[in-house]
């Protein structure tokens, strides 16, 4: 019985002489992918609605890697602004999730609007997402702000 010729895909992926049933998983090359901004924002909106809150995109940024700022409005009229956390908060290079820091906490809307205007001047490709929830639960990861000045 003559051996079957490998397909183009098998020749490119499988070790020499292996058939589809003998395929071995190749080791990971160490390349990690980060979730694209538009996918993260879409998931954030859906999860906010699922918690019974409201969410909207106030400014659409770069779809692949735009910085995301989250403006949380509370029932009492105060707002909190979450900004992307600096890279030193990430444990290792394999950590591909998005983390946020509290930039302004329980402020009036004008202070948050001013901070966002400065961020837009610095990075015009940023996203601004507004959520209206009193408790953001586990919608996104926020790094601890020990010893941080929240002014």
Secondary structure, DSSP 4 states (H G I P E B T S, - for coil): -PPPPPPHHHHHHSPTT--GGG--PPPP-S---PPPHHHHHHHHHHHHHHTT-EEEEEE---TTT--EEEEEE-TTS-EEEEEEPPGGGSSSTT--S-EEEEEEEEE-HHHHHHHHHHHHHH-TT-EEEEEE-S--TTSSEE---TT----
